[in-house]
Amino acid sequence: ELRRFLQMIGMRQKHFNFITRIFSTGEDTVQTNVVPIVTACREMSETKTGALIVIGQQSDLRLIAEGGIALDAKVSTSLIKNIFFKNAPLHDGAVLIEGDRIVAAKCILPVTQSAVPKSYGTRHRAAIGMSEISDAIIIVVSEETGSISIAQAGNIRRDIDPTRLQQTLQRYLSINTRKRAKGEVAE
């Protein structure tokens, strides 16, 4: 419990940096292009390639990024698919995306301590766990079924088709972009 508490404080550290909030215009953040992410998820779903993708919002995810392999590469369908290719060295763990960049791969996420159905695998448990301690949006592609799930704010929605995934991501990202522009802090 203590470890989870410290992780939560670390993840939300960005919210308490009031100097950054005072001088931030909201224009310095780059909008995430969801099309390559959705395309990669659709194609990995078809081939039942497991994936775990974290799209950062306002929470400070440096601790998660530091636990993985730093990349700093432009988001693209090909790169995401190559990272999660079954025999690729980076395929285990999660990919962390912030803005239009893949910040890190092979990241280890905290697993939820909440009661979840036994049918949920490690990826789904990690997605829920990450969404409980940050405002990130987490996408899971199941290796067993090929189904796509999305987790946010401690909740997970399963079996989402690619069109619905794109709409959901655009809605979440536009809400958070508006909040940043107004200077609000997302919890």
Backbone bond lengths (Angstrom), bond angles and torsions (degrees), N, CA, C in turn:
res aa  C-N    CA-C-N  psi(-1)  N-CA   C-N-CA  omega(-1)  CA-C   N-CA-C  phi
1 E - - - 1.440 - - 1.524 111.33 -
2 L 1.326 115.83 -39.20 1.460 120.03 179.41 1.529 110.70 -64.10
3 R 1.342 116.65 -41.50 1.461 120.55 178.69 1.522 110.43 -61.47
4 R 1.343 116.81 -44.35 1.470 120.75 179.15 1.523 111.01 -62.62
5 F 1.342 117.06 -40.31 1.455 121.19 178.97 1.532 110.57 -62.11
6 L 1.315 116.47 -46.22 1.465 120.24 -179.93 1.526 111.20 -65.34
7 Q 1.332 117.57 -37.47 1.461 120.49 176.02 1.518 110.45 -62.43
8 M 1.329 116.34 -42.54 1.452 120.54 -178.50 1.528 110.41 -63.46
9 I 1.323 117.34 -42.38 1.464 120.32 177.91 1.524 109.75 -63.75
10 G 1.323 116.93 -44.11 1.461 120.47 179.17 1.514 112.53 -61.99
11 M 1.326 117.21 -39.54 1.461 121.50 -179.27 1.521 111.52 -67.93
12 R 1.297 117.07 -32.89 1.465 121.02 -176.10 1.526 112.01 -96.38
13 Q 1.323 117.51 6.78 1.454 122.28 -177.28 1.521 111.68 -55.29
14 K 1.295 117.72 -36.81 1.451 121.95 -178.12 1.525 111.42 -59.48
15 H 1.341 117.59 -31.02 1.463 121.51 -178.84 1.522 111.81 -67.05
16 F 1.317 117.25 -27.84 1.445 120.16 -174.27 1.527 113.21 -93.05
17 N 1.308 117.05 -1.45 1.453 120.20 178.58 1.524 108.81 -84.09
18 F 1.341 115.73 85.30 1.456 118.92 -171.20 1.526 113.02 -70.35
19 I 1.309 119.40 -25.13 1.461 120.78 177.73 1.526 109.75 -64.71
20 T 1.324 116.86 -41.83 1.460 120.88 176.71 1.518 110.25 -61.16
21 R 1.335 117.19 -42.47 1.462 120.35 -179.31 1.523 111.92 -66.96
22 I 1.337 117.84 -35.67 1.464 120.61 -179.22 1.520 110.94 -65.86
23 F 1.333 116.80 -43.70 1.458 120.68 -174.97 1.522 114.09 -92.37
24 S 1.317 117.48 -5.72 1.462 120.80 -179.92 1.521 110.26 -77.46
25 T 1.329 115.96 132.26 1.464 120.65 178.88 1.512 111.06 -94.26
26 G 1.333 117.10 -10.65 1.449 120.18 -177.17 1.523 111.77 84.64
27 E 1.326 116.90 -9.58 1.456 121.23 -178.77 1.520 112.20 -90.44
28 D 1.335 117.41 -10.99 1.452 120.54 -176.50 1.527 113.16 -81.62
29 T 1.325 118.05 -7.01 1.457 120.41 179.17 1.519 109.87 -90.92
30 V 1.313 115.18 139.43 1.459 121.36 -179.45 1.524 108.33 -96.06
31 Q 1.308 116.72 131.25 1.458 122.17 179.31 1.528 109.86 -69.33
32 T 1.315 116.72 137.83 1.457 121.89 177.23 1.522 109.66 -77.09
33 N 1.335 116.27 128.25 1.456 121.49 175.54 1.527 107.13 -84.07
34 V 1.323 116.59 112.37 1.458 120.15 -174.01 1.527 113.31 -82.24
35 V 1.324 118.96 -16.18 1.461 121.42 -175.12 1.533 112.54 -59.20
36 P 1.352 120.11 -50.40 1.467 117.94 179.34 1.531 112.87 -65.00
37 I 1.311 117.62 -30.64 1.462 121.48 178.84 1.526 109.68 -68.10
38 V 1.331 115.88 -47.52 1.467 120.71 -179.48 1.529 110.75 -64.55
39 T 1.325 117.00 -42.02 1.464 120.83 178.88 1.531 110.58 -61.43
40 A 1.332 116.09 -44.91 1.469 119.98 178.53 1.524 110.62 -61.93
41 C 1.334 117.39 -42.75 1.469 120.87 179.44 1.523 110.92 -63.37
42 R 1.326 116.78 -41.92 1.465 120.23 179.06 1.528 110.39 -61.68
43 E 1.331 116.99 -46.91 1.464 120.96 -178.24 1.528 111.56 -68.48
44 M 1.333 117.90 -37.60 1.467 119.83 177.75 1.525 110.58 -70.34
45 S 1.327 116.72 -32.67 1.461 120.91 176.34 1.525 110.68 -62.86
46 E 1.321 116.01 -42.10 1.467 120.77 -179.77 1.530 112.35 -63.50
47 T 1.337 116.88 -33.47 1.468 121.37 -178.94 1.539 112.57 -98.56
48 K 1.338 116.28 4.00 1.467 122.76 -177.39 1.534 111.60 54.07
49 T 1.311 114.53 48.08 1.460 121.53 175.37 1.526 107.47 -95.88
50 G 1.320 117.38 117.86 1.458 121.52 -178.60 1.511 111.99 -67.56
51 A 1.328 116.23 140.93 1.465 120.92 -179.87 1.519 110.53 -150.47
52 L 1.325 115.66 152.56 1.452 123.77 176.81 1.526 106.80 -139.97
53 I 1.330 116.83 112.12 1.460 122.22 -173.62 1.518 109.34 -122.08
54 V 1.336 116.74 124.55 1.460 122.77 179.16 1.520 107.86 -107.52
55 I 1.336 115.81 122.87 1.469 120.83 176.62 1.516 106.76 -106.41
56 G 1.325 116.15 109.53 1.461 121.46 -176.94 1.509 112.50 -71.11
57 Q 1.320 115.29 148.59 1.458 122.64 176.29 1.527 107.49 -117.38
58 Q 1.336 117.22 -111.67 1.456 121.23 -178.85 1.521 113.13 -96.22
59 S 1.316 118.54 -22.94 1.461 120.98 -179.85 1.522 110.32 -62.77
60 D 1.306 114.59 144.85 1.458 120.90 178.29 1.525 108.68 -79.87
61 L 1.324 116.74 113.49 1.465 121.70 -176.40 1.528 112.39 -106.11
62 R 1.316 117.30 21.15 1.464 120.30 -178.68 1.522 112.82 -59.05
63 L 1.340 117.50 -38.68 1.467 119.65 179.90 1.521 111.46 -61.85
64 I 1.320 116.76 -39.31 1.466 121.14 178.38 1.532 109.29 -67.89
65 A 1.329 117.06 -44.87 1.467 121.36 -179.32 1.526 111.38 -63.12
66 E 1.325 116.28 -40.60 1.464 119.98 -179.14 1.524 112.46 -65.83
67 G 1.328 116.68 -24.63 1.462 120.69 178.33 1.517 112.98 -79.43
68 G 1.329 117.16 -9.65 1.462 121.34 -179.45 1.518 111.61 -109.23
69 I 1.319 115.88 -159.36 1.462 122.94 178.38 1.525 107.99 -104.03
70 A 1.322 117.63 120.89 1.464 121.95 -178.59 1.526 110.61 -65.76
71 L 1.336 116.45 135.64 1.460 121.15 179.31 1.522 112.93 -121.14
72 D 1.319 117.80 -56.29 1.453 124.26 -173.87 1.529 111.32 52.28
73 A 1.321 115.41 66.37 1.468 121.95 -179.32 1.524 109.15 -128.70
74 K 1.324 116.38 150.57 1.460 121.49 178.25 1.528 109.32 -65.12
75 V 1.323 116.14 137.35 1.468 121.57 179.23 1.521 109.50 -64.15
76 S 1.335 115.73 128.13 1.464 120.49 174.83 1.527 108.21 -149.17
77 T 1.316 114.95 153.86 1.465 121.06 179.22 1.522 110.28 -59.15
78 S 1.317 116.64 -47.52 1.474 120.84 -177.85 1.514 112.10 -60.22
79 L 1.323 116.83 -43.25 1.461 119.70 -178.28 1.529 111.07 -65.54
80 I 1.320 116.61 -44.51 1.468 119.29 179.02 1.530 110.44 -60.33
81 K 1.336 116.46 -46.25 1.467 119.96 179.48 1.526 111.73 -62.59
82 N 1.325 117.46 -39.27 1.469 120.72 179.36 1.522 111.88 -67.45
83 I 1.326 116.84 -37.38 1.466 119.53 178.73 1.524 110.34 -62.24
84 F 1.332 117.00 -42.60 1.464 120.69 -175.88 1.525 114.02 -90.69
85 F 1.333 117.68 3.41 1.465 120.70 175.57 1.523 108.51 -56.20
86 K 1.321 116.22 134.37 1.469 123.09 -169.98 1.534 114.37 -45.64
87 N 1.312 119.47 -43.78 1.463 121.02 -176.05 1.525 113.91 -99.41
88 A 1.325 117.34 7.69 1.468 120.20 178.90 1.528 109.84 -71.27
89 P 1.330 117.52 145.04 1.464 120.44 -177.70 1.534 113.75 -64.03
90 L 1.333 118.12 -22.53 1.462 121.15 -177.08 1.521 113.93 -99.37
91 H 1.332 119.08 4.45 1.464 120.66 -170.41 1.525 114.80 -68.60
92 D 1.320 118.47 -24.84 1.466 120.13 177.29 1.526 109.75 -78.49
93 G 1.301 116.54 142.14 1.459 120.76 179.23 1.518 111.71 91.00
94 A 1.311 114.86 -165.95 1.465 121.52 -174.43 1.518 112.02 -110.23
95 V 1.329 114.48 157.53 1.459 122.41 171.24 1.521 106.44 -100.70
96 L 1.322 116.80 135.68 1.459 121.95 178.58 1.524 109.16 -108.36
97 I 1.333 115.89 121.37 1.464 122.25 179.24 1.518 108.52 -113.92
98 E 1.327 116.04 131.26 1.461 121.68 172.99 1.516 107.43 -131.38
99 G 1.319 116.59 121.15 1.457 120.61 -176.29 1.514 109.61 65.85
100 D 1.319 116.52 -127.77 1.466 120.41 -179.88 1.529 112.10 -103.72
101 R 1.341 117.03 20.88 1.467 121.99 -175.89 1.525 111.74 -122.48
102 I 1.316 115.46 141.56 1.463 120.73 167.34 1.523 104.39 -87.63
103 V 1.312 115.68 111.14 1.459 122.22 -173.73 1.523 111.29 -79.63
104 A 1.337 115.82 -42.48 1.463 119.78 -176.57 1.525 110.01 -156.08
105 A 1.320 114.96 160.15 1.461 122.14 175.72 1.523 108.27 -131.83
106 K 1.305 115.95 168.31 1.470 122.47 -179.79 1.534 111.42 61.40
107 C 1.337 115.90 33.31 1.457 121.74 -179.91 1.529 110.50 -81.64
108 I 1.307 115.67 141.80 1.460 121.81 178.06 1.526 107.82 -97.10
109 L 1.328 115.69 127.20 1.452 121.02 -179.14 1.523 110.48 -105.70
110 P 1.339 116.96 150.96 1.468 119.27 175.84 1.525 110.33 -71.06
111 V 1.304 116.56 138.99 1.462 121.96 -179.27 1.529 108.19 -90.32
112 T 1.322 116.09 142.56 1.467 120.48 -179.64 1.520 111.67 -61.19
113 Q 1.312 114.98 145.42 1.463 120.85 174.03 1.525 110.38 -100.45
114 S 1.334 116.61 -1.92 1.466 121.99 179.11 1.524 110.21 -73.27
115 A 1.315 115.14 158.10 1.461 120.33 176.20 1.524 108.77 -73.62
116 V 1.325 116.84 121.09 1.460 122.04 177.79 1.529 108.19 -128.90
117 P 1.320 117.45 158.41 1.469 119.63 179.09 1.532 111.85 -57.26
118 K 1.312 116.10 147.16 1.467 121.38 -179.52 1.528 112.01 -63.65
119 S 1.317 116.48 -19.66 1.466 120.23 -179.73 1.531 112.23 -72.72
120 Y 1.324 117.78 -15.23 1.470 120.49 179.30 1.524 109.24 -73.70
121 G 1.317 115.55 129.69 1.451 120.60 177.84 1.523 111.24 -86.62
122 T 1.314 115.77 -175.46 1.460 121.48 -178.18 1.519 111.93 -61.89
123 R 1.334 117.76 -40.13 1.468 119.82 179.36 1.524 111.23 -60.71
124 H 1.329 116.18 -44.96 1.468 120.24 -179.02 1.525 110.97 -66.07
125 R 1.322 117.04 -40.13 1.466 120.87 178.38 1.529 110.82 -65.66
126 A 1.327 116.38 -39.33 1.469 120.25 177.73 1.529 110.82 -67.52
127 A 1.322 117.40 -38.82 1.469 120.96 178.56 1.523 110.45 -61.97
128 I 1.326 116.77 -45.44 1.462 120.04 178.72 1.525 110.15 -64.39
129 G 1.339 116.53 -44.83 1.463 120.73 179.57 1.519 112.62 -58.39
130 M 1.309 116.31 -43.96 1.471 120.28 179.12 1.525 111.02 -65.80
131 S 1.319 116.30 -38.54 1.465 119.72 -179.01 1.530 112.06 -71.73
132 E 1.322 117.33 -20.04 1.464 121.03 178.05 1.525 112.08 -76.36
133 I 1.319 117.55 -27.00 1.470 119.81 -175.15 1.525 113.26 -109.88
134 S 1.336 117.97 3.09 1.460 120.38 179.79 1.525 109.57 -149.93
135 D 1.320 115.46 173.39 1.463 119.63 175.90 1.530 111.18 -96.38
136 A 1.318 116.87 13.52 1.465 121.80 -179.32 1.526 111.23 -65.31
137 I 1.318 114.99 156.30 1.456 122.87 173.60 1.527 105.93 -105.22
138 I 1.315 117.38 126.65 1.456 120.70 -175.76 1.521 109.88 -118.70
139 I 1.335 115.21 129.93 1.462 121.78 179.41 1.525 108.28 -110.09
140 V 1.329 115.47 136.23 1.454 121.52 178.24 1.519 108.31 -122.88
141 V 1.337 115.79 132.41 1.462 121.11 168.98 1.522 105.46 -112.25
142 S 1.321 115.83 120.73 1.460 121.23 -176.79 1.523 110.90 -75.14
143 E 1.322 114.95 131.30 1.464 120.94 177.06 1.528 110.52 -73.36
144 E 1.314 117.44 -29.83 1.469 121.44 -178.22 1.516 112.67 -77.42
145 T 1.340 116.41 -47.79 1.469 120.12 -172.88 1.524 113.80 -108.66
146 G 1.324 116.76 -18.98 1.465 120.10 -175.53 1.518 112.90 80.85
147 S 1.333 117.88 1.97 1.461 120.00 -178.59 1.530 110.67 -74.50
148 I 1.321 114.60 151.55 1.462 122.08 -179.44 1.521 108.31 -105.45
149 S 1.334 116.23 134.63 1.460 122.34 177.88 1.520 108.74 -128.59
150 I 1.321 115.64 157.54 1.457 120.80 177.87 1.524 108.57 -134.83
151 A 1.334 116.49 133.12 1.459 121.75 -179.56 1.523 109.49 -119.26
152 Q 1.321 114.59 138.44 1.458 121.00 174.54 1.514 108.43 -159.67
153 A 1.327 116.41 140.79 1.467 122.94 177.14 1.530 112.47 55.70
154 G 1.319 117.16 38.20 1.461 121.55 176.64 1.511 115.44 79.82
155 N 1.326 117.44 3.19 1.465 122.01 179.70 1.518 109.75 -116.09
156 I 1.326 115.52 150.92 1.463 119.57 177.32 1.521 108.65 -129.26
157 R 1.326 115.06 137.00 1.462 121.18 174.25 1.511 106.81 -114.47
158 R 1.319 115.24 126.92 1.461 120.89 -173.74 1.513 111.02 -105.37
159 D 1.335 115.00 164.02 1.471 123.52 176.04 1.528 112.35 54.65
160 I 1.327 114.99 55.31 1.461 120.75 178.81 1.520 108.42 -97.08
161 D 1.329 116.92 132.18 1.464 119.21 177.21 1.530 108.34 -78.88
162 P 1.343 118.04 158.64 1.462 121.68 -175.68 1.536 114.65 -56.54
163 T 1.331 117.71 -36.37 1.464 119.87 178.66 1.521 110.58 -64.03
164 R 1.312 116.21 -45.47 1.469 121.28 178.71 1.526 110.55 -65.97
165 L 1.332 117.10 -36.64 1.462 121.13 177.11 1.519 110.31 -59.93
166 Q 1.323 117.07 -46.87 1.460 121.16 -179.49 1.534 110.65 -61.94
167 Q 1.315 117.28 -44.91 1.468 120.91 179.63 1.530 110.97 -62.60
168 T 1.329 116.58 -43.31 1.465 121.07 -179.28 1.519 110.88 -64.35
169 L 1.331 117.10 -45.83 1.465 120.42 178.91 1.521 111.28 -61.49
170 Q 1.326 117.23 -45.31 1.457 120.50 179.85 1.522 110.99 -61.79
171 R 1.333 116.84 -39.33 1.459 120.38 179.26 1.531 110.35 -65.67
172 Y 1.332 118.43 -49.63 1.466 121.59 179.65 1.528 111.07 -59.48
173 L 1.330 116.16 -45.01 1.456 119.73 -176.91 1.521 112.01 -68.99
174 S 1.323 118.42 -37.08 1.466 119.57 179.94 1.522 110.67 -71.53
175 I 1.341 118.55 -35.24 1.466 121.38 176.62 1.522 109.77 -62.65
176 N 1.333 117.60 -45.64 1.460 120.86 -179.22 1.517 112.14 -70.40
177 T 1.329 117.99 -32.04 1.461 120.61 176.54 1.526 109.86 -65.68
178 R 1.340 116.65 -42.28 1.472 120.44 178.01 1.519 110.81 -63.94
179 K 1.333 117.51 -40.17 1.464 120.57 178.92 1.525 110.76 -63.35
180 R 1.346 116.59 -41.74 1.469 119.73 179.11 1.513 110.33 -64.60
181 A 1.325 117.52 -39.75 1.458 121.26 -179.62 1.517 111.53 -64.73
182 K 1.345 116.76 -33.70 1.464 121.01 178.94 1.529 111.82 -83.90
183 G 1.335 117.39 -8.97 1.454 120.82 -178.98 1.520 114.07 83.61
184 E 1.344 116.25 13.20 1.453 120.30 178.21 1.521 109.23 -78.86
185 V 1.306 116.17 155.19 1.454 121.67 177.25 1.514 108.67 -107.12
186 A 1.328 117.12 122.32 1.469 121.07 178.44 1.510 109.36 -78.37
187 E 1.298 116.36 137.83 1.475 120.13 178.68 1.471 110.33 -106.07
